[in-house]
Amino acid sequence: DALLLLVWREGVAAQKRPAGLARDLRSVGRAHGLGDVDLLGFYFDAVLRPRPAAQLAPQIASHAAVLHALLLGAADPPAARLALLTSAEELLSAGADPPLKRAPHVFKALYDADLLAEEAILAWHARPAAVGTPGAVLRAALAPFVAWLREAEEDSDEE
């Protein structure tokens, strides 16, 4: 993680384009046996996790281009998108005081940036989670956002 963080910081300092930064991260990651799923996990853990919960959605928006480049260059794009969703779930469910209040904003930022498709979010939300687990609590916190997605989908189906 330290080496990838160094590459990311150097890329940001050099104002590298997102595709170039993603390429550098992927190159270093592969040299150390990390796959696309690991890189997305790294990005969430090292780059986005240190932020206060209120800054998560804006940070996702500002890092969307690099995340897009990591997704586009993935060997298995569906697995990479699932890893992105899982990383968001872990980020929002972590710790004693998870930032559940911000969860709808974070998922909306992922959706607005075209990082997570409506279908993927709805399918994830429909998966059962054991009662009382962080996943179940997160799904409950996201219920208003999911309802909004379903309404938007119904409206587009009617047109």
Secondary structure, DSSP 8 states (H G I E B T S, - for coil): -HHHHHHHHHHHHTT--HHHHHHHHHHHHHHTT--HHHHHHHIIIIIITTS-GGGHHHHHHHHHHHHHHHHHT-SSHHHHHHHHHHHHHHHHH-SSS--GGGHHHHHHHHHHTTSS-HHHHHHHHHS---TTSHHHHHHHHTHHHHHHHHHHHHHHHH-
